Amino acid sequence: MGPLPTVRIIGVPIDLGANMRGSNMGPSAIRIANLHQKIRVLGFPVVDSGDLDVPVRDTLPDGAESRKYLNQIVQVCKDLDQMIYKSLEQGELPISIGGDHSLAIGSVTGASRYFHERHENMGLIWIDAHADLNTPQSSPSGNIHGMPLSVVIGSGRPELLNIAPTPIRVNPAHIALIGIRTLDGEEKELCRQSGIRYFTMREIDERGMHTVMTEALKVAGTGTAGIHLSFDVDGVDPLYAPGVSTPATGGISYREAHLALEMLADTKMLRSMDFVELNPMTDVSHKTAQLITELIQSALGKSIV
């Protein structure tokens, strides 16, 4: 077994994709929860790139809000695309810590572009309470953090679809969406038609996380050279993860979340990941930030024995 890859931490302090403020403080809270030490104890070297430059919404002109901060989100995603691509090129394992889920447009594009240029496919595991498949036409709010998965499969605003020099899409046949339980009206039909293999909370309840994750890993790992994980912490039940902007009861349990990521680690196919939507403003005793650092350990292969 060769040396472990360097883990690169990339902070993305963005809350521009959501109505509720506060997720821009997520990267700091995750670092304060001893992220570096918890990764190093597993034997991985750690490099921290600091935080991407994200404008504070109070500094922006009035017209930015009416456009749902589109221009600013596009720039952040372009920057993140470049950083993820370069990190993978250097043989590292990048982790984007957020920040709202709009950042995944940048991270997934950067990772898929890396594989695409090597004539390989990438699998995507997306864990979330929400499907994130809204388009500008279907979204009741217009908030971009509800749209990233639709963008990475090729639907949405042209500005977001074209953040990379060459537009790169993830094949829906290689995407597993896990834990969904609250979708907007039109979004339900978009989900059914997307070609993505989705696992609702009902399916997890009925079949169990082990069975669901076994199937999800076949979806993301068959015919692909690596897997990107995009983990929205609101996928976990608020009992265990209260510190989010859009909580939804009836979610994934503490152990189900760890099992899913332990099984992903066992595949040895994980190449990059996001942990998003931590909102320290709603957290309780730093509980959700601590959970994220523990989940990152599981994704990196921490075992009970």
C-alpha positions in Angstrom: 0.0 0.0 0.0 1.4 3.3 -1.1 1.5 6.6 0.8 -1.8 8.3 1.6 -2.6 11.3 -0.6 -2.4 14.8 0.8 -5.8 16.1 1.8 -6.3 19.7 0.6 -8.9 21.8 2.6 -10.6 24.5 0.6 -12.9 26.9 2.5 -15.8 28.3 0.5 -17.5 30.9 2.8 -20.6 31.5 0.7 -24.2 32.1 1.7 -25.2 33.9 -1.5 -27.1 30.9 -2.8 -29.6 30.9 0.1 -32.1 33.2 1.7 -31.0 32.5 5.2 -27.6 33.9 6.1 -24.9 32.3 8.1 -23.5 29.4 6.1 -20.6 31.7 5.1 -19.2 31.0 8.6 -19.3 27.3 8.1 -15.6 26.8 7.0 -14.3 28.6 10.2 -16.6 26.5 12.4 -15.4 23.2 10.8 -11.8 24.1 11.2 -12.4 25.1 14.8 -13.9 21.7 15.4 -10.3 20.3 15.0 -10.6 19.2 11.4 -6.8 19.2 10.7 -6.0 17.1 13.7 -8.8 14.6 13.0 -7.5 14.1 9.5 -3.8 13.9 10.5 -4.5 11.2 13.1 -5.6 8.9 10.2 -2.1 9.4 8.6 -3.0 11.9 5.9 -0.8 14.9 5.3 -3.0 18.1 5.3 -2.7 21.3 3.4 -5.1 24.2 3.9 -5.7 26.6 1.0 -7.6 29.0 3.3 -10.8 30.5 2.0 -11.8 31.5 -1.5 -12.6 35.1 -1.9 -16.3 35.4 -1.6 -18.0 38.9 -1.4 -20.1 39.7 1.6 -23.6 40.4 0.4 -23.8 43.7 2.3 -21.0 45.1 0.1 -22.8 44.4 -3.2 -24.9 46.7 -5.2 -28.7 46.6 -4.9 -29.2 44.8 -8.2 -27.1 41.8 -7.1 -29.9 40.5 -4.8 -32.6 40.7 -7.5 -30.3 38.5 -9.7 -29.9 36.1 -6.8 -26.2 36.9 -6.7 -25.7 35.0 -9.9 -22.5 36.9 -11.0 -20.8 36.4 -7.7 -21.7 32.7 -7.4 -20.4 32.2 -11.0 -17.1 33.7 -10.0 -16.8 31.6 -6.8 -17.6 28.5 -8.8 -15.0 29.3 -11.4 -12.3 29.7 -8.8 -13.3 26.5 -7.1 -13.4 24.6 -10.4 -9.7 25.6 -11.0 -8.6 24.7 -7.4 -10.3 21.3 -7.5 -8.9 20.5 -10.9 -5.3 21.5 -9.9 -5.5 19.6 -6.6 -6.5 16.4 -8.3 -3.8 16.9 -10.9 -1.3 17.0 -8.1 -2.5 13.7 -6.8 -4.3 15.2 -3.8 -7.7 14.6 -2.3 -9.5 18.0 -2.1 -12.3 18.7 0.4 -14.4 21.8 -0.1 -16.0 23.0 3.2 -18.9 25.4 3.0 -20.8 27.4 2.6 -24.1 26.7 0.8 -24.6 24.0 -1.8 -24.2 26.3 -4.8 -20.5 25.8 -4.4 -20.9 22.2 -5.7 -21.3 23.6 -9.2 -17.6 24.5 -9.0 -16.3 21.5 -7.2 -18.2 18.9 -9.3 -17.2 20.7 -12.5 -13.5 20.7 -11.5 -13.5 17.0 -10.5 -15.5 15.8 -13.6 -13.3 18.0 -15.9 -10.2 16.2 -14.4 -11.6 12.8 -15.3 -13.0 13.9 -18.6 -9.7 15.1 -19.9 -8.3 11.7 -19.1 -11.1 10.1 -21.1 -12.6 8.7 -17.9 -16.0 9.0 -16.2 -16.7 10.2 -12.7 -19.3 8.9 -10.3 -21.2 11.2 -7.9 -22.7 10.4 -4.5 -25.1 13.3 -3.4 -26.4 13.1 0.1 -29.1 15.7 0.8 -32.6 16.3 2.2 -33.4 18.1 -1.0 -32.9 17.0 -4.6 -31.3 20.3 -5.7 -32.7 19.7 -9.1 -34.6 23.0 -9.5 -34.2 25.2 -12.5 -34.9 29.0 -12.7 -38.4 28.0 -14.1 -39.3 25.5 -11.4 -37.8 27.1 -8.3 -40.3 28.9 -6.1 -37.5 31.0 -4.5 -35.0 31.3 -7.3 -32.2 30.5 -4.8 -29.2 28.9 -6.6 -28.4 26.5 -3.7 -31.5 24.6 -4.8 -30.1 24.1 -8.3 -26.6 22.7 -8.3 -27.4 19.1 -9.2 -29.5 20.2 -12.2 -26.6 22.4 -13.4 -24.0 19.6 -13.3 -26.3 17.3 -15.4 -26.8 20.1 -17.9 -29.8 22.2 -17.1 -30.0 25.7 -15.8 -28.6 29.2 -16.4 -26.0 29.4 -19.2 -23.7 31.4 -16.9 -23.6 28.5 -14.4 -23.5 25.8 -17.1 -20.3 27.4 -18.6 -18.1 28.1 -15.7 -15.4 25.8 -17.1 -13.5 26.5 -20.4 -15.2 23.5 -21.9 -18.6 22.6 -20.4 -18.4 19.3 -18.6 -21.5 17.3 -17.5 -21.9 14.3 -15.1 -23.8 11.4 -16.7 -27.0 11.0 -14.6 -26.5 7.2 -14.9 -23.5 7.6 -12.6 -25.2 9.7 -9.9 -26.8 8.4 -6.7 -29.0 10.9 -4.7 -29.5 9.7 -1.2 -31.8 10.9 1.7 -34.2 13.1 -0.1 -37.5 13.9 1.7 -38.6 17.4 0.8 -39.0 18.5 -2.9 -40.8 21.4 -4.5 -43.8 20.6 -6.7 -42.3 20.8 -10.2 -39.0 19.5 -8.9 -40.6 16.1 -8.2 -41.1 15.6 -12.0 -37.6 16.9 -12.8 -36.3 14.3 -10.4 -38.3 11.5 -11.9 -37.2 12.4 -15.4 -33.5 13.1 -14.6 -32.2 9.6 -15.0 -30.5 9.9 -11.6 -30.9 6.9 -9.3 -32.5 8.5 -6.2 -33.1 6.9 -2.8 -35.8 8.6 -0.7 -35.9 8.4 3.0 -38.8 6.0 2.7 -36.6 3.6 0.7 -33.9 3.9 3.3 -36.5 3.2 6.0 -37.8 0.1 4.2 -34.6 -1.4 2.9 -31.9 -0.1 5.2 -28.8 2.1 4.6 -26.5 -0.9 3.9 -28.7 -2.1 1.0 -29.2 1.4 -0.3 -25.5 2.3 -0.2 -24.5 -1.0 -1.9 -26.8 0.0 -4.8 -25.6 3.6 -4.8 -22.0 2.6 -5.0 -22.7 0.4 -7.9 -24.3 3.3 -9.7 -21.4 5.7 -8.9 -18.6 3.1 -9.2 -19.5 1.1 -12.3 -17.7 2.3 -15.4 -16.1 5.2 -13.5 -12.6 6.0 -12.4 -13.4 7.8 -9.2 -16.2 9.2 -7.1 -17.0 12.7 -5.9 -19.0 13.0 -2.7 -21.2 16.0 -2.2 -22.6 15.9 1.4 -25.3 18.4 2.5 -25.4 18.1 6.2 -29.1 18.8 6.2 -29.4 15.2 4.8 -28.8 14.2 8.4 -31.8 14.4 10.8 -31.8 17.7 12.8 -31.7 15.7 16.0 -28.0 15.1 15.1 -27.3 18.1 12.8 -29.3 21.1 14.0 -26.9 23.6 12.5 -28.3 24.0 9.0 -30.3 26.7 7.1 -33.1 24.4 5.8 -33.7 21.6 8.4 -36.1 18.8 7.5 -37.2 16.3 10.1 -37.1 12.5 9.4 -33.6 12.4 8.0 -30.6 10.1 8.0 -29.5 9.0 11.5 -26.0 9.5 13.0 -25.0 5.8 12.4 -26.6 5.7 9.0 -24.5 8.7 7.9 -21.3 7.1 9.2 -22.2 3.7 7.6 -22.7 5.3 4.2 -19.3 7.0 4.3 -17.5 4.0 5.8 -18.8 2.0 2.8 -17.7 4.7 0.4 -14.2 4.6 1.9 -14.1 0.9 1.5 -14.4 1.2 -2.3 -11.1 3.2 -2.4 -12.7 5.2 -5.2 -13.3 8.5 -3.3 -11.3 11.3 -5.0 -12.9 14.5 -3.8 -15.7 15.8 -1.6 -17.8 18.7 -0.4 -19.4 19.2 3.0 -21.9 22.0 2.8 -24.7 23.9 4.4 -23.4 24.1 8.0 -24.9 27.2 9.5 -23.2 28.0 12.9 -26.0 30.5 13.6 -28.4 27.7 14.1 -26.0 25.1 15.6 -26.3 23.8 19.2 -23.1 23.6 21.2 -21.0 23.2 18.0 -22.7 19.8 17.5 -23.1 19.9 13.7 -19.5 21.1 13.1 -18.2 18.3 15.2 -20.4 15.8 13.3 -18.9 17.0 10.0 -15.4 16.4 11.1 -16.3 12.9 12.3 -18.0 12.2 8.9 -15.0 13.3 7.1 -12.9 10.9 9.1 -15.3 8.1 8.1 -15.1 9.0 4.4 -11.3 8.9 4.7 -11.4 5.4 6.1 -11.6 5.6 9.9 -12.7 2.3 11.3 -14.1 1.3 14.7 -11.5 -1.3 15.3 
